[in-house]
Amino acid sequence: MSDLPTSIEIHEEGPREGFQIEPGPIPTADKIRLIEALAETGLRHIQVCSFVSARVVPSWADAEDVVAQFRQRPGITYSALWFNDKGLERALAFRDKLTLSGAISLTASEAFTRKNLHRSHAENLEAMRKQTRLHVEKGVPVKAIGVMAAFGCNFQGDIAPAQVVRTIAEGLEIAAECGVEIGRLSLADSMGWATPPRIERVVGEVRSAWPDKQISLHLHDTRGMAVANAMAGLRLGVRRFDSTVGGLGGCPFAGQKGAAGNICTEELVMLCEEMGVQTGVDLERLLEVGRMAEEIVGHPLPSELLHGGALDAFRRAAA
């Protein structure tokens, strides 16, 4: 465990990713309530919404209202997601509240690119080229390359690490053409194919190719492997993880209705605490927010820790 980091960055995506997949409408006030409660837990980055088509993702038709109305807490970075020019223009209206940062978003699976974005891989490369140029034109920094389906795909099967490396290389070509410097490579387990050996192989090959780039992990718990995969990432020295409180969310285009969503923030925090890795998060307060999230969506969330409770609470009781 010589590469174990002393601390990690957690990027909380529960509000954005969580509500997009819920079947019923979530009131704007409840979305804001969750965002503001998460800001009281010690989390330092919260992704608050998606600026996407209300026809495709109706649950984010109120994105502007959410961003306009939530109360900012000093020291916290609030971000949003968008996928096209129109989404970017909507986000630009909130530069006073949101930290806008673009990414070159690619997919290691052509089949998932077609399913998720209705484009071929070549068409998506061209779309990312145009979007990156627009980000530069609008003064929005582009610092990352994201690779979806980096560990496997429900529609294409296993994804070789070499394919992930090729996909990143294509993204870096776009970055060079547009004059932007990429500092981070985000590897997403979009459909829950990752296992610890896969994490080791993919992260290992990506790191060998670009040892100067930060690697972050976006893990899903579709098959119950998210915490084990986070452990593998920590042992490899990964210092940045995306997660969602309670395990909110999931990919609505993965073709797997009812599957668990992202790695639960509270389970990631407890794993780190038990390993001596600092997160800056108050776990017991975060559990309270997770229970609030369950109340808001009106059904149990995947997090086992929400129901089992934090170990430190039991340690105090036993003492």
C-alpha angles and dihedrals in degrees: 000000000000092000095052108132120235091224140004139209116237117201107200112213100167098115094047102037097031102057096043092073100042112112096217127058114266113214115246090235091058092051089052091046091056094047092051093046092051088053089062095058101072095262111143102196126046125176103211108185151343122249094212138134112293087215093059098034106021093175089073097051086111097054093122092050092050094050094044094051109038116099116239121229117211116252096027126111113219118196141174138204131236134168106197146024094277092051091050092051090052091050093048089065089068103049088127092065106022131063101225117208127161131214136197099241116201137161128225089210120068090197092057092046088058093044097045102033104017090234137110118245090255091050091050091051089054091046090052090048091054093043093050091051089051091050090053091048091051094045095248111144118235108206106151145054115211122200117196121202088022093155103034144320136235089219101040105025125219117016115212117228087234089062090054090051091050091049092052090048089055089051091050090052089056090048092051091049090052096043098243127137117227116212102167137048114200117202114198126200089203097172103027101258096133123111126174093264090050090049089052094049098045097040089044094054094043092049091048090054096045111018091167095061126089113238122213129185130221104192131189124201096215092133100026095260102110099102092044089050091049089052089053090049093049091051087054091053098254107164104182128063135172115219143158130227110253090001091284117180138008136193111299090200098053094096093235110108114200096017118144116265132227126332107288112254093219092051091050090049093050092047090053093046091053090050095048094250114140121231103165089228126129099228098197092050089048090054089055089054090049090056088049089054090053089052091050096051092039099228139072116282123221096253112117090191092063088065101030096049133222118301093229091062090056092044090056091048092049092050 
